[in-house]
Every structure is written in structure tokens, then in C-alpha cells.
Amino acid sequence: MQLTLKSVSKVFPGGAGGAPVTALEDIAFTVASGEFVAVLGPSGCGKSTLLEIIAGLSSPSAGEILLGDELVSSPSSHVSVVFQEDSTFPWRTVADNVGFGLQMRGVRKAEREHAVARAIELVGLSGFEGRYPHQLSGGMRQRVAIARTLVLNPAVMLMDEPFGALDEQTRFVIGEELLRIWDATGCTIFFVTHSLHEAVQLADRIVVLSARPGRVKRIFENHLPRPRVETEDPRAYAELMAGLRDAIGLTQAATRVKA
């Protein structure tokens, strides 16, 4: 399902008589149906705020978001969100965590169990259905969060730095799993990240936002063949990374720290 952002701005009122804060200004671009788009930008540029507006959790101060032909004004059953924070319920097993959303929707048990089994298989957690979150690694708990999103069969998946708390190697492995899942489901993915390497690994296009107020500074097309590792095409990889560093205003040393 296509996402269309039309001149989206967000202004927060100033607290205790302070001046209003403009977080986003005139954001406009389209995410095609089935596309994987990553959003990069310096801290505080409004990336997460933009995701919340797309999710219908916050309203823009100006402009509008369209999901297909429908105006986004509240959360939609077509859109699911995966956050960075561990959102698993510690008292529920993997299977019960994954099926929670379907249970809240009143889906019958047999249908729910079938959908849960498929989602767990998609994220590579078959055999762990009866485990509890404390028995899983951080990466596995994020797989549970992704499965809980997938089981709802969303047309659009919004991901707010979902792998930010993981080490670099685990992030790469789960990123490859996410690409496999994306290919299998055909959903549209809008992925917020601080990591240039992660954006290059995953996205078809990379949207770079400026420092606050966040504006679209540049959009990069990513034509590198998958798997996108530096050794596959060193020159093309280096050129894209250099362009991203320049757009964000990072030095090469700073990029290594951020990533």
C-alpha cells in the first residue's frame, strides 16, 4: 500500500511560556507499495515524530498523510509499528506474545494458532514457541516483536530503530532476516535508523532529513545488489556511504561511532 506525505509539518507548543518548537517542516515524498524506505538524520530532527504521524498516533500541524487514497487521521488496521524498546510481555510465551493482537481482535483460536505458527516460522523462531522472554536473547525478543506485527498482516510496517539496542553483528543478521520476510510478504516498510550501514543494507531508497526542523535534505536511490556488504562492490558502496555522510554532515570517524 502506497504512503504519500504531502507538505507535512509539526510544531510543538513551547512549555512554560517558551517559544513553539518546529520539529518537521514541509516533508513531502512518496513510499511506493512494497518499497523499503529508510529515514536517516541527526538526533532530534523529527524522524520518530514523522513515524508517529504516519502511524496515526500524532497529528501534523500542517499537511497530510495518505495511505492509499485514505487520509490518515488515526491508527489504521493496515499499519503496524515495531519500536526499539523491548515490548514483549514477560508473563507470556513467545506464541502468546505473537498472538496477542489477534486475540484482542477476537480471532478464533484455531485461526489464531495457524497465523501465529506461520509468523513464528517467518522470523526463524520455530521451536521457541513455549519460551518466555527472559529465556531469549535481545535479538530473539526483537524477532518476537516483528512476528507480533507480521501476524496482523499489515500492508505497511513502520519500524522505529528496532535494532538500535543490538550489537552490530546481530543487527546485520536480523536485517537479513527482515529482508527475507519483506520479500515473502510484499509489505511496505518505513524504517527509521541512525545507522548509515543499516540503511544501506536494507533500503531501496534512503531519505535524509536535515537538523531540526527536519526537512527532506536529499533522497538516495540504492541500487547496490543484495547482499549489501562492502566487499561485494567496494567502490559503489564507498560512494553511497560518502554521499550519505556528506548529506548528514558526518565525518567518517563520526559515522563509525554512530553506526
For each residue, the residues with C-beta under 8 A, 3 or more apart:
1: 33 67 68 78 155 156 188
2: 30 31 32 33 66 67 68 188
3: 30 31 54 65 66 67 156 188 190
4: 30 31 65 66
5: 8 27 28 29 30 50 54 63 65
6: 28 63 64 65 66
7: 26 27 28 62 63 64
8: 5 24 26 27 28 50 53 60 62 63 64 65
9: 22 24 25 26 27 60 61 62 63 213
10: 22 23 24 46 49 50 53 58 60 61
11: 20 21 22 23 61
12: 20 21 22 23
13: 20
14: 17 18 19 20 21
15: 18
16:
17: 14
18: 14 15
19: 14
20: 11 12 13 14
21: 11 12 14 212
22: 9 10 11 12 25 212 213
23: 10 11 12 46 49 212 213 214
24: 8 9 10 27 46 49 50 53 60 213 214 215
25: 9 22 213 214 215
26: 7 8 9 63 215
27: 5 7 8 9 24 50 63 209 214 215 216
28: 5 6 7 8 63 216
29: 5 207 216 219
30: 2 3 4 5
31: 2 3 4 35 37 188 190
32: 2 35 188
33: 1 2 155 188
34: 186 187 188
35: 31 32 188 189 204 205
36: 179 182 188 189 191 202 203 204 205
37: 31 189 190 191 203 204 205 206 207
38: 191 192 193 198 199 202 203 205 206 207
39: 47 50 51 190 191 192 193 206 207 209
40: 47 193 194 196 199 206 207 208 209 244 248
41: 45 46 47 208 209 210 211 214 217 248
42: 45 209 211 248 249
43: 194
44: 211 212
45: 41 42 209 210 211 212 214
46: 10 23 24 41 49 50 209 212 213 214
47: 39 40 41 50 51 160 192 209 214
48: 51 52 160 161 192
49: 10 23 24 46 52 53 58 214
50: 5 8 10 24 27 39 46 47 53 54 192 209 214
51: 39 47 48 54 55 81 158 160 190 192
52: 48 49 55 57 58
53: 8 10 24 49 50 56 57 58 59 60 65 72
54: 3 5 50 51 65 72 79 156 158 190
55: 51 52 58 75 79 81 158
56: 53 72 73 74 75 76 79
57: 52 53 75 81
58: 10 49 52 53 55
59: 53 73
60: 8 9 10 24 53 63 64 65
61: 9 10 11
62: 7 8 9
63: 5 6 7 8 9 26 27 28 60
64: 6 7 8 60 71 72
65: 3 4 5 6 8 53 54 60 71 72
66: 2 3 4 6 69 70 71 72
67: 1 2 3 70 72 76 78 79 155 156
68: 1 2
69: 66
70: 66 67 76
71: 64 65 66
72: 53 54 56 64 65 66 67 76
73: 56 59
74: 56
75: 55 56 57 79
76: 56 67 70 72 79
77: 152
78: 1 67 154 155 156
79: 54 55 56 67 75 76 154 155 156 157 158
80: 149 152 154 156 157 158
81: 51 55 57 149 157 158 159 160
82: 142 145 146 149 157 158 159 160 162
83: 87 145 160 161 162
84: 160 161 162 163 164 165
85:
86: 133 138 141 142 145 165
87: 83 145 148
88: 92 97 133 141 144 145
89: 92 96 97 100 133
90: 132 133 134
91: 132
92: 88 89 96 97 100 132 133
93: 96 97 129 130 131 132
94: 97 98 120 125 128 129 130 131 132 133 136 144 147
95: 98 99 113 116 117 120 129 130
96: 89 92 93 99 100
97: 88 89 92 93 94 100 133 144 148
98: 94 95 116 119 120 144 147 148 151
99: 95 96 102 103 112 113 115 116 151
100: 89 92 96 97 103 104 148
101: 104 105 148 151 152
102: 99 105 107 111 112 115 116 151 152
103: 99 100 106 107 112
104: 100 101
105: 101 102
106: 103
107: 102 103 111 112 115
108: 111 112
109: 112 113
110: 113 114
111: 102 107 108 114 115
112: 99 102 103 107 108 109 115 116
113: 95 99 109 110 116 117
114: 110 111 117 118
115: 99 102 107 111 112 118 119 151 153
116: 95 98 99 102 112 113 119 120 129 147 151
117: 95 113 114 120 121 129
118: 114 115 121 122 151
119: 98 115 116 122 123 147 148 150 151
120: 94 95 98 116 117 123 125 126 128 129 147
121: 117 118 124 125 126
122: 118 119 147 150 181 184 185
123: 119 120 143 144 146 147 150 177 181
124: 121 143 177
125: 94 120 121 128 129 140 143 144 147
126: 120 121 129
127:
128: 94 120 125 131 136 140
129: 93 94 95 116 117 120 125 126
130: 93 94 95
131: 93 94 128 135 136
132: 90 91 92 93 94 135 136
133: 86 88 89 90 92 94 97 136 141 144
134: 90
135: 131 132
136: 94 128 131 132 133 140 141 144
137: 140 141 170
138: 86 141 142 165 166 170
139: 142 143 166 170 173 174
140: 125 128 136 137 143 144
141: 86 88 133 136 137 138 144 145
142: 82 86 138 139 145 146 162 163 166 174
143: 123 124 125 139 140 146 147 174 177
144: 88 94 97 98 123 125 133 136 140 141 147 148
145: 82 83 86 87 88 141 142 148 149 162
146: 82 123 142 143 149 150 162 178 181
147: 94 98 116 119 120 122 123 125 143 144 150 151
148: 87 97 98 100 101 119 144 145 151 152
149: 80 81 82 145 146 152 154 157
150: 119 122 123 146 147 153 154 157 181 185
151: 98 99 101 102 115 116 118 119 147 148
152: 77 80 101 102 148 149
153: 115 150
154: 78 79 80 149 150 157 187
155: 1 33 67 78 79 187 188
156: 1 3 54 67 78 79 80 187 188 189 190
157: 79 80 81 82 149 150 154 187 188 189 190
158: 51 54 55 79 80 81 82 189 190
159: 81 82 162 189 190 191 192
160: 47 48 51 81 82 83 84 192
161: 48 83 84 164 192 193 194
162: 82 83 84 142 145 146 159 191
163: 84 142 166 170 171 174 175 193 198
164: 84 161 193 194 195
165: 84 86 138
166: 138 139 142 163 170 171 174
167: 170 171
168: 171 172 197 259
169: 172 173
170: 137 138 139 163 166 167 173 174
171: 163 166 167 168 174 175 195 198
172: 168 169 175 176 201
173: 139 169 170 176 177
174: 139 142 143 163 166 170 171 177 178
175: 163 171 172 178 179 198 201 202
176: 172 173 179 180 201 227
177: 123 124 143 173 174 180 181
178: 146 174 175 181 182 189 202
179: 36 175 176 182 183 202 226
180: 176 177 183 184
181: 122 123 146 150 177 178 184 185
182: 36 178 179 185 186 187 189
183: 179 180 186
184: 122 180 181
185: 122 150 181 182
186: 34 182 183
187: 34 154 155 156 157 182
188: 1 2 3 31 32 33 34 35 36 155 156 157
189: 35 36 37 156 157 158 159 178 182
190: 3 31 37 39 51 54 156 157 158 159
191: 36 37 38 39 159 162 199 202 203
192: 38 39 47 48 50 51 159 160 161
193: 38 39 40 161 163 164 198 199
194: 40 43 161 164 258 259
195: 164 171 198 199 258 259
196: 40 199 200 241 244 245 248 250 255 258 259
197: 168 200 201 241 259
198: 38 163 171 175 193 195 201 202 259
199: 38 40 191 193 195 196 202 203 206 244
200: 196 197 203 206 222 224 228 237 240 241 244
201: 172 175 176 197 198 227 228 229
202: 36 38 175 178 179 191 198 199
203: 36 37 38 191 199 200 206 222
204: 35 36 37 221 222
205: 35 36 37 38 219 220 221 222
206: 37 38 39 40 199 200 203 219 220 222 244
207: 29 37 38 39 40 216 219
208: 40 41 216 217 218 219 220 244 247 248
209: 27 39 40 41 42 45 46 47 50 214 215 216 217
210: 41 45 213 214 215 216 217
211: 41 42 44 45 214 249
212: 21 22 23 44 45 46
213: 9 22 23 24 25 46 210
214: 23 24 25 27 41 45 46 47 49 50 209 210 211
215: 24 25 26 27 209 210
216: 27 28 29 207 208 209 210 219
217: 41 208 209 210 247
218: 208 243 247
219: 29 205 206 207 208 216
220: 205 206 208 240 243 244 247
221: 204 205
222: 200 203 204 205 206 228 240
223: 236
224: 200 228 232 233 236 237 240
225: 228 232 233
226: 179
227: 176 201 232
228: 200 201 222 224 225 232 237
229: 201 232 237
230: 234 237 238
231: 234
232: 224 225 227 228 229 237
233: 224 225 236 237
234: 230 231 237 238
235: 238 239
236: 223 224 233 239 240
237: 200 224 228 229 230 232 233 234 240 241
238: 230 234 235 241 242
239: 235 236 242 243
240: 200 220 222 224 236 237 243 244
241: 196 197 200 237 238 244 245 255
242: 238 239 245 246
243: 218 220 239 240 246 247
244: 40 196 199 200 206 208 220 240 241 247 248
245: 196 241 242 248 249 250 251 252 255
246: 242 243 249
247: 208 217 218 220 243 244
248: 40 41 42 196 208 244 245
249: 42 211 245 246
250: 196 245 254 255 258
251: 245 254 255
252: 245 255 256
253: 256 257
254: 250 251 257 258
255: 196 241 245 250 251 252 258 259
256: 252 253 259
257: 253 254
258: 194 195 196 250 254 255
259: 168 194 195 196 197 198 255 256
